[in-house]
Structure formats: structure tokens, C-alpha cells
């Protein structure tokens, strides 16, 4: 059974998800806080992200047996890898074959759930939750890199027989698509009044003098 470390959900489905999330709208959304939300499916991109990582957690937590499991994939990678990666695969096998496969699966599955819900709930909410997407997006990049380098051996591109680069680069691309945009953070900060500065009443705001070079407010006759 495939896990997120061994290539879940597969290159073709992942490319389709990335294309749906990143396909541009005819008229870009001005209020989009991420590149994914500016795409054609808008806010539904977060639902796609959540579904992707819930599925990753489910399949990664399942007992790894038969073809596609972690031990099997590392063994295949070791037989085809060049020198440095072959040494890495051999070290991984010596550690996994002493009963650590289930432990790795559960730990990575919990991390996948945190990544899915952390980004889904963190985008566009309060000040505390607004910091969560960057934290969990960084964790998703770490998971993708770990699986792509340590298990998939860079998608097998160094063997000369690979047909694609694997799932790691696409997962990283999706993480970057959900990274909060700088202009959105600036816009939110400009909309919040300075701490300790009381808001002026309406009649006081109207009475403020106009800045040099700008016409003042019109007063009724």
C-alpha cells in the first residue's frame, strides 16, 4: 500500500490536482491571500488540500505490506540507485527492518493530518491562526523532500529509466501555491488600527484638515 513517502497519490493524480488548483481565473481575485485562492476554484482549493492530506494520512497509517510498502520501495530504490543514494537506502533498510516501519507510518500520518487541517483552518482567520499556514506548509515541504530523496531517490531520475520526477516536486509546488502572499499580509496589517490609538469619532474625522495638495471634504451649503 502506497504512503506519502513512497509516492501517494501517484504522479498523474497529483498533477491533476495541481493543475486544478493553479489554473488561472479569467479575472484574478483581488482579495485572494494565496496563489491557490486566486485560481479558478478559489476557496475550494483549501478543500482539495485538506482532502489530499487526509488521504495521505489514511494510507500512510495503514499496515505497510506487499508491493508499494516502505520496505519494498526502499529495497527497489537501493538496487537501482547510484553510490551515495545506495548507501543512504542501505542505512534506511537496516533501521526499518527492526520494527520501525509502523512507527514511521503513524508519525508521518499524524504530521499529514496536522498539515491538512493547519493550512485549511489557518488561512484567512485570526492573528494566531494566521501564523499556522507557514508553519505547516514548511512541514509539508519537509515531508515531501524526505520521501522524494530518502525513499524515491529523486524519483529515479539518476537511473535513466524514470518517466517522471515523482511526487516530491509537485507537493512542494502546491505548498508554495498556498503560501500566504506578502500583499495580503500587508493589506491585513494596514486595515488594523495601531495599538493604543483610539479611533476618532465621525465628526472629528470630518473636521480634520486636508493634506497639502488634496481638496478637503465638501461641506453642504
C-alpha positions as CSV (number, residue, x, y, z in Angstrom):
1,X,0.0,0.0,0.0
2,X,1.4,3.4,-1.0
3,X,2.1,6.1,1.6
4,X,3.0,9.7,1.2
5,X,6.7,8.8,1.5
6,X,6.5,6.2,-1.3
7,X,4.6,8.3,-3.8
8,X,0.9,8.8,-2.7
9,X,-1.4,9.6,-4.5
10,X,0.7,8.9,-7.7
11,X,2.2,11.3,-10.1
12,X,-0.8,11.6,-12.5
13,X,-3.5,12.3,-9.9
14,X,-1.2,14.8,-8.2
15,X,-0.5,16.6,-11.5
16,X,-4.3,16.8,-12.0
17,X,-4.8,18.3,-8.5
18,X,-2.0,20.9,-9.1
19,X,-3.5,21.8,-12.5
20,X,-7.0,22.4,-11.0
21,X,-5.6,24.4,-8.1
22,X,-3.3,26.6,-10.1
23,X,-5.4,27.1,-13.3
24,X,-5.8,30.9,-13.5
25,X,-9.1,32.7,-13.5
26,X,-10.2,35.0,-16.3
27,X,-10.4,37.8,-13.8
28,X,-8.0,37.5,-10.9
29,X,-9.5,37.8,-7.4
30,X,-8.2,40.9,-5.7
31,X,-8.9,39.6,-2.2
32,X,-7.0,36.3,-2.7
33,X,-4.5,35.7,0.1
34,X,-2.6,32.9,-1.8
35,X,-1.9,31.9,-5.4
36,X,-4.1,28.9,-5.0
37,X,-7.1,31.0,-3.9
38,X,-6.5,33.3,-6.9
39,X,-7.1,30.3,-9.2
40,X,-10.2,29.1,-10.9
41,X,-11.6,27.1,-8.0
42,X,-10.9,29.8,-5.4
43,X,-11.6,28.9,-1.8
44,X,-12.3,25.3,-2.8
45,X,-8.6,24.9,-3.3
46,X,-8.3,24.6,0.5
47,X,-10.8,21.7,0.4
48,X,-8.6,20.0,-2.2
49,X,-5.6,20.5,0.0
50,X,-7.4,19.1,3.1
51,X,-8.7,16.0,1.1
52,X,-5.2,15.4,-0.3
53,X,-3.5,15.3,3.1
54,X,-6.3,13.4,4.9
55,X,-5.9,10.7,2.2
56,X,-2.1,10.8,2.7
57,X,-2.6,10.3,6.5
58,X,-5.0,7.4,6.0
59,X,-2.9,5.4,3.5
60,X,0.4,6.2,5.4
61,X,-1.1,4.9,8.7
62,X,-2.3,1.6,7.1
63,X,-0.1,-1.5,7.7
64,X,2.6,-1.5,5.1
65,X,2.6,-4.9,3.5
66,X,3.2,-6.2,0.0
67,X,4.3,-4.2,-3.1
68,X,4.3,-0.5,-2.6
69,X,5.1,-0.6,1.2
70,X,8.0,1.3,2.6
71,X,10.5,-1.6,2.9
72,X,9.8,-2.8,-0.6
73,X,10.2,0.6,-2.2
74,X,13.5,1.3,-0.4
75,X,14.8,-2.1,-1.5
76,X,13.9,-1.4,-5.1
77,X,15.5,2.0,-4.9
78,X,18.6,0.6,-3.4
79,X,19.0,-1.9,-6.2
80,X,18.9,0.9,-8.8
81,X,20.4,3.9,-7.1
82,X,23.9,5.3,-7.7
83,X,26.6,5.2,-5.0
84,X,25.6,7.9,-2.4
85,X,21.9,7.2,-2.6
86,X,22.5,3.4,-2.4
87,X,24.4,4.0,0.9
88,X,21.5,6.0,2.2
89,X,19.0,3.3,1.2
90,X,21.1,0.6,2.9
91,X,21.1,2.6,6.2
92,X,17.4,3.1,6.0
93,X,16.7,-0.6,5.4
94,X,18.9,-1.6,8.4
95,X,16.7,0.7,10.6
96,X,13.3,-0.1,9.1
97,X,13.7,-3.9,9.3
98,X,14.0,-3.9,13.1
99,X,10.3,-2.9,13.6
100,X,10.3,0.8,12.9
101,X,8.1,0.8,9.8
102,X,4.8,1.1,11.8
103,X,6.3,3.8,14.0
104,X,7.3,5.8,10.9
105,X,3.9,5.3,9.4
106,X,2.0,6.6,12.4
107,X,4.3,9.6,13.0
108,X,4.1,10.7,9.4
109,X,0.3,10.1,9.3
110,X,-0.2,12.5,12.3
111,X,2.0,15.0,10.6
112,X,-0.1,14.8,7.5
113,X,-3.3,15.5,9.4
114,X,-1.6,18.5,11.0
115,X,-0.5,19.8,7.6
116,X,-4.0,19.3,6.1
117,X,-6.0,21.0,8.9
118,X,-3.3,23.5,9.8
119,X,-3.5,25.1,6.3
120,X,-7.2,24.6,5.9
121,X,-8.1,26.3,9.2
122,X,-5.3,28.8,9.2
123,X,-5.8,30.7,6.0
124,X,-7.9,33.8,6.5
125,X,-8.6,33.6,10.2
126,X,-7.4,35.3,13.3
127,X,-4.0,36.6,14.2
128,X,-2.9,33.4,16.0
129,X,-4.3,31.1,13.3
130,X,-2.8,33.3,10.5
131,X,0.7,32.1,11.5
132,X,-0.2,28.4,11.2
133,X,-0.1,28.0,7.4
134,X,3.5,29.0,7.1
135,X,4.5,26.5,9.9
136,X,2.5,23.6,8.4
137,X,3.4,24.4,4.8
138,X,7.1,24.2,5.9
139,X,6.3,20.8,7.4
140,X,4.6,19.6,4.2
141,X,7.8,20.6,2.3
142,X,9.9,18.6,4.8
143,X,7.7,15.5,4.3
144,X,7.8,15.8,0.5
145,X,11.6,16.3,0.5
146,X,12.1,13.4,2.9
147,X,10.1,11.0,0.8
148,X,11.5,12.2,-2.5
149,X,15.1,12.0,-1.5
150,X,15.3,9.2,1.1
151,X,12.7,6.8,-0.4
152,X,12.0,7.7,-4.0
153,X,15.7,8.5,-4.8
154,X,14.8,11.8,-6.5
155,X,12.1,10.0,-8.5
156,X,14.7,7.7,-10.1
157,X,15.9,10.4,-12.4
158,X,19.5,9.4,-11.9
159,X,18.8,5.8,-13.1
160,X,18.0,6.9,-16.6
161,X,14.7,4.8,-16.6
162,X,12.3,7.3,-14.9
163,X,9.3,8.6,-16.7
164,X,8.6,11.5,-14.3
165,X,10.3,13.2,-11.4
166,X,8.0,11.7,-8.8
167,X,5.6,13.4,-6.3
168,X,8.0,15.4,-4.2
169,X,8.4,18.4,-6.5
170,X,4.7,18.7,-7.2
171,X,3.9,18.6,-3.4
172,X,6.4,21.4,-2.9
173,X,4.8,23.4,-5.7
174,X,1.4,23.0,-4.1
175,X,2.8,24.1,-0.7
176,X,4.2,27.3,-2.4
177,X,0.8,27.9,-4.0
178,X,-0.8,28.0,-0.6
179,X,2.0,30.2,1.0
180,X,0.3,33.5,2.2
181,X,1.1,36.3,-0.2
182,X,3.0,39.3,1.1
183,X,0.5,41.8,-0.3
184,X,-2.3,40.0,1.6
185,X,-0.4,40.3,4.9
186,X,0.3,44.0,4.2
187,X,-3.3,44.6,3.4
188,X,-4.5,43.0,6.7
189,X,-1.9,44.9,8.7
190,X,-3.0,48.3,7.1
191,X,-6.6,47.6,8.0
192,X,-5.9,47.1,11.7
193,X,-5.6,50.3,13.8
194,X,-2.4,50.9,15.6
195,X,-2.3,49.5,19.2
196,X,-3.3,52.0,21.8
197,X,-4.5,54.6,19.2
198,X,-8.2,55.4,19.9
199,X,-10.5,55.7,16.9
200,X,-11.7,59.3,16.2
201,X,-15.5,59.9,16.2
202,X,-17.1,60.6,12.8
203,X,-17.5,64.3,13.4
204,X,-13.8,64.6,14.4
205,X,-12.6,62.7,11.3
206,X,-14.6,65.1,9.1
207,X,-13.1,68.1,10.7
208,X,-9.5,67.0,10.1
209,X,-7.7,69.4,7.8
210,X,-6.9,68.2,4.3
211,X,-3.4,67.2,3.5
212,X,-1.4,69.6,1.3
213,X,-2.3,69.2,-2.4
214,X,-5.5,67.4,-1.6
215,X,-9.0,69.0,-1.6
216,X,-10.8,68.9,1.7
217,X,-14.2,67.4,2.2
218,X,-17.2,69.2,0.7
219,X,-19.5,70.9,3.2
220,X,-23.2,71.2,2.5
221,X,-24.5,74.7,1.9
